Amino acid sequence: MPSDVVVALTEQTRRYCAKEVNAQAIDAAAKIPRHVLEGLAELGLFGITLPEAHGGAGLTLSDACHVVDELARFDRSVAVSVGLHLGLGTRGLVRYGSAGQHVQWLPSLATGQTIAAFSTTEPGAGSDLSTLRTVATEKGEQLSVTGEKSYVTNGAFAGLFTVAVSTPGLGGAQRGQSLVLVEPKDRGFTVQREEHKLGLKGSSTTGLLFEDAQLPRERLLGEPGQGARMLSHILSWGRTLMSAGCCGAAAYAIDKATEHTTQRTQFGRPLFALDVVKERLARLRARHFAMEALVQATAKKEQDEALAVSSLAAKVFCSEGAGWVADEAVQLHGALGFIEDTGLALVLRDVRVTRIFEGANDVLLTHLGTSELARRAQEGPQHSINELESALADFAQSLSSKYKLRVFRAPRLLHALGVATEWVMASRAATDRAHESQSATHLAMARLIEQEARVVVAQAAAVSVDDSLFHQVLGLERPGATS
């Protein structure tokens, strides 16, 4: 349960957004009004997770997730802008920054006077961060940075950027990566034009250009050459906060669908009276319950190594869930759901990118499957507490037995195991939350999610058995052909 402080902060956020945030107007203008950002800063939202010693509130990742969830119920662009600042934008500085860097930047970041951005993606490097082509080299006491970055959230108005760069030889790592801090005023650094997007139009998304940009060596964040290790932690925070935003978007869509089906009359009675409508709404609510449970279970691991794996599952499950919920809510509205005035079309557009940014879901699922196999190999056979856990264990064991170490070179199999793993983790979180609350409604929702998870695990295990059909469909292999 959130603390009294977070409950009060969330309520303040709700009242402010209800009065000042107009999602349709923000979408139409493709910009968040400056007074909205200033109002959020006055509430202290930009300093939630920053240290108290530097003007922040010192709250936890879990606390920040509650606030980002609330913001997303009103506008996803606002939620992304704040969530990016709290997670990817400032987390690296908070955890790995020097005392001098803290003094220089954290106070203005905490008040929202300075807003943070973060950048790894490049025109030729997306999910594969090992291929970064933006390079920083030493020139005396300076760093010279050359390269280009893409899709930088908060880019147009950020006052501080955390940027991942390749630093061959720096810190002794011949192929190492490092993180550097960049300000808009730095010579040789240019913020490029705004992107024209499908959704999240109010948030700023730009490119960055480095043309022999000159930075003091003190702009290195943490240990040189250790960027990959630091990125793992920073991205885990970012994915968790983004997942919380997905929960808020789904909650909004469910509220709209419930309101419409209660008021809309067809065949002489409200839509809600139809069994098929009741079932669909029940499934929407159960999915949202599991999404929230998995986010909070993940956020509680903020200082734990397990955060990296749990955040993968949360990001995929919640982004896929938000998209499914929004689509179902549109369907329950009939033709009205296709009209922008309902707000659902906007949600559908906004949440689509969550399956892509901060790691494309298919890539993350492969990582999750790899992690699950590695974990089981390290821990050895374990007693499974229920049928669902046993099914996942049997699936993982079958892959290991059949393919041995070759399975780690089979992305399709790892992807299938990742799908099964994220659903089992979500079901586990929902069950734990339901048992904690002892609510009959929560227990019923957890059981429904467990039923769906069983189907997902069975399907994932089935499609991993034989891939010859896929090759035949693609014309890569003739039936009966031998290799």
JOJOQUI-V505869 format. One record per helix or strand of 2 or more residues. SS is the DSSP state (h for helix, s for strand). FROM is the first residue (numbers start at 0). TO is the last residue. If there is no record, write none. Layout:
# JOJOQUI-V505869
ss: (SS	SS)
from: (FROM	FROM)
to: (TO	TO)
This chain:
# JOJOQUI-V505869
ss: (h	h	h	h	h	h	h	h	s	h	s	s	s	h	s	s	s	h	s	h	s	s	h	h	h	h	h	h	h	h	h	h	h)
from: (3	22	33	44	51	60	75	98	115	128	134	141	159	169	176	188	204	216	219	226	264	268	270	274	306	333	339	343	360	386	410	439	467)
to: (19	28	41	46	53	73	95	110	118	130	138	152	165	171	181	193	215	218	220	262	265	269	272	298	331	337	341	354	378	408	436	462	472)
